[in-house]
Every structure is written in C-alpha cells, then in structure tokens.
C-alpha cells in the first residue's frame, strides 16, 4: 500500500493484541475475536456496531468474515452487507 504509515507491509503489521485487522480504527484480531466470542456476534454488521471495525474503508470485511466463520458460535450464514 503506497504511503502506508506502517511501511506498507500489512501482512506482518503487528500491534498489541496481535495483527491489526481494521487499520482505519486500529482494531486488532484479538479484540475482534474477543468481541465475537463474548458478545456472540454472528454478522459483519454486529461486529461493526460492537467494535467499529469495518466502518472505514471496508478493506477488512473479508478478514472479519473469516474470523466470524472461525469463532462465531453459530453456523448461520455470514452477512457482508454494510
């Protein structure tokens, strides 16, 4: 990514709490997994409301959905609608 304040290496970008998933709001993977598990979040919209992640440029939606698939307590279909 050009002009990235983190040097453009998003795949290895780390912060306290693990890799940053949402760079716009600085939400880490650990924060997202914790919210998904503790609040039983099942959709991208729920994650956005609870954590703010995914409300900026939307580039992290795919990664958030992957985390939902892995850690959500439901096998319900994941909604990627804004």
Helices and strands as residue ranges (DSSP letters): G 10-12, E 14-15, E 18-22, E 27-28, H 29-38, H 44-51, H 61-71
